[in-house]
Amino acid sequence: MVTTELRCFKHNTPTQLSCAQCERPCCTRCLVWTEVGQKCTTCVPHRSSKRGVGRLVAAVLLLTGLVAAGVGVTKLGSTRSKPLPAENASLRTAKLGQPVSDGGLTFVVHRFDCPLDLTTVDNPLPPATGRYCRLDLEATNSGKLPATFSTRAQMLLDAQRRRFAADPVATAIFHAKEGDAFTSFTVQTMNPGADLRMSIVYDIPAGAAPTKAELHSGATLGVTVTLTP
C-alpha cells in the first residue's frame, strides 16, 4: 500500500496534523488550539495579534523581574558612566602650597597677590584697566612623556565662576631680563622631570575677587587651586 506523506502547507515540513476547518496539513507552528479543535493560523487570523500581545506581556514581566532582582536597566542607545569615587574627586582640587596634577604636569601655587603691590615690581607696568593680580606657580612634568605648558591656559576664577585670562604684556614686562621680554608667555614643551617656575600677571576688573586658579596641562579639563585661606 502506498502512503502519501503529508507536508505542512506553509513550512513544507512532514506532519500528521491538519486544520479542522480547511483540512490542510499543518505543522505544530501553524496550528492554534481553539474551542472547536485545532485550526491553522489562516483560519484563525486574529491569533497573530494575540501572540504579539502575549510577547509584549512576557517582556514586561521579564523587565519587572529584572528590576526587582536589582539588575540595572538603561535606556536603549544611551550610556551611563560610573560616578567618580569621592576620593578621586578630591584630587582635582588643592590649596596654596599643595601639589595637584593635570595631564602630565603637577602644579603648585606658592603665592597669590591681589591687588599686586606695584612697588615690588622691578619693571614699570602700564596702567591696568582694572587692577593687577599676581600668581606665582611651579609646574613639573611628573609623567613619562613630554607635556605642554601654556601661560594662556592658566585662569583665575571668581565666586561667579567667571574666568580671567593672563595679561601677556604685563606678564612679559614682569619677567623682562636683558631684552628677553616675551619668553615667559610662550607655549613650552616640557620633557619628563623638567621644572618651571614663573609669575603670571592678570589685569582683572576692579570689582572682581578671584577665589580660585584653574590650571591646565594643554587642552584638558583642568584642576583648581583655592586661593583664599
Number of C-alpha atoms within 10 A of each C-alpha: 3 4 5 6 9 17 18 19 16 13 11 12 14 14 15 12 19 22 21 16 13 11 11 16 22 26 21 14 11 19 21 18 13 10 6 8 11 19 23 26 17 14 14 15 11 10 15 13 10 11 11 11 12 12 12 12 12 12 12 12 11 12 14 11 12 13 11 10 9 8 10 8 9 9 7 6 5 6 8 7 5 6 8 8 8 8 8 9 10 10 14 15 18 21 18 18 15 14 18 21 24 20 18 23 26 21 28 21 24 17 13 20 13 15 16 17 11 12 8 8 12 11 15 12 15 9 10 14 10 14 16 23 21 20 22 15 19 17 23 22 26 21 16 10 11 15 20 17 23 17 23 17 17 22 22 24 21 14 11 10 11 11 16 19 17 23 19 19 15 22 24 22 21 22 21 16 12 6 8 11 15 17 14 21 20 13 14 14 13 20 17 16 13 15 15 13 15 16 20 26 26 26 22 23 13 12 8 15 15 23 17 24 26 18 30 26 24 19 10 11 13 19 22 25 24 17 21 10 6
